[in-house]
Amino acid sequence: MDGFTSGKGATDGAPEELKTGTTTVGIVADDGVVLATDRRASLGGRFVSNKSADKIIEVHPEAAITISGGVGDGQTFADQLRAQSSLYETRRGEDMSMEALASAAANAIRGMRVVPLLGGVDSEGPRLFELDPLGGKMEDTYGSTGSGMQMAYGVLEGGYEDDLTMDEAEEVALDAIEAASARDTASGNGAMVARITEEGIDTEEIDAEEI
């Protein structure tokens, strides 16, 4: 099984590929959403198969997802979202809202071995959704998935405040990735950050030494 794998909502009875894996983080800021992930891909949570994995995928000009779980399912999920967004806008002649995109994502994800965060910006402002393989969606101001999520949430709960600037949100997100990478063997090898605003999506790769 090749995958980032995920710890989101994992239980003793969960499939092995959903028990361990990666760390992804999302934070709503004043002018947009910051997504951040580590860059390590593992096999079964024990063998590092890739040290420069891209776990943030653009699904709309102003929206992206993070991937924790099976790589193939994550890529298929992203392709489906891009296709549905394009079809929606072709038929209706208007941009797809984050609410509509989140609903489409919740329907598309059912049965897939992937646990993403969906972040983006629309006319209502920046928004972040947590999704699960059963088709559930929940909007929040910050979130994390993957096997390092417990360490990440400790940082997020201590560092998040209302009306963070994009720079402040990025700093908190990277602190969360660093904390998870220090304790979770399936997370590490630097980070990837995406800053999503109404002007588009900017991504940056950050070496482990820089975090």
Buried (B, 14 or more C-beta within 10 A) or exposed (E): EBBBBBBBBBEEEBEEBBBBBBBBBBBBBEBBBBBBBBBBBBBBBEEBBBEEBEBBBBBBBBBBBBBBBBBBBBEBBBEBBBEBBEEBBEEEEEBBBBBBBBBBBBEBBEEBBBBBBBBBBBEEEBBBBBBBBEBEBEBEBBBBBBBBBBBBBBBBEEBBEEEBEBEBBBBBBBBBBBBBBEEBBBBBBBBBBBBBBBEEBEBEEBEBEEB
